[in-house]
Amino acid sequence: MAETIQQEPDPAPVFVDQSGLRSRLFRRLGWPVSVVGAILAAAMGSSLIGMQSDAPTMEIPPGPAYLPTSGPLPPFWP
């Protein structure tokens, strides 16, 4: 019993742009968008490469636990 494989034909396209206007429009819009994207990616990459690795020092006054125990204690500050 040999079964025959019947293939259905591909459906016809619903819309075909014969003039090529749509592809030209997308190409014209795509180049400037991709150039701007490449410039932004290069700027972000260069900012990450040019970062300083050491953080700035923070001048935080020592808390009451770090004050010396000899002598009078300063008043509590919030």
N, C-alpha and C positions, 0 to 999 in steps of 0.2 A: 504494500500500500504506500505508494508515494504521494506525499502531500505537495501540492503546489503552493508556493509562497506568492501571494498576490500583494504587490506593493501599491499603495494608493499614491496617486500623483500629488506632488507638492501643491499646496494652495497658492493661488495667484496672489501677488502682493496687493495690499489694499491701496497704498499710495506710493507712487514712484515719481521722484523728482527728475524728470527728463532733462530739464535745463541745467541742473547742477547748481542752481542758485543757493540752495540751502547749504551745500558743502562749502561753497565759496564764502558764504556769510560766516559759517562757523570757523573756517580757517582764518578769515580776517579778524574775527574777535578772539580767536584762540592764541594767536601770536602775542599780542600785547598783554593778555592776561598771564600767559606763561612767562613772559619776560619780567613782569612785575613780581610774580611769584618767585622767580629765580633770584631777583635782587633782594627780596625780603628774606629768603632762605640764606643767602650769602651774608646779609647783615646780621642775622641771628647767629649764624655759625661763627662769624668773626667776633661777635660780642662774647660768645661763650669761650672762645680761645683766648681772648684778651683779658679775661677776668683775673683779678688778684686772688691769690689763694689764702692770704691771711686776713682775718677779719679785723676791723678797727677795735681798739681797746675801748672798753666802757668804763667810765669813771663812776663806779657805784660805791657809795660810802660803806664802810664795814658796819655790819649789824651789831647789836648789843652783845651777841655771843662772841664776837671777835675782839671786843675791846679788852684792854688789859684790866686785870682784877684789882691791881693796886691803885689807890687814889679814888677820888670821888667819881661817880658815874655821871655822865651828862644826862640831861632830861630826855625823856622818851620822845622820839619824833615819829610821826605816822608814816 
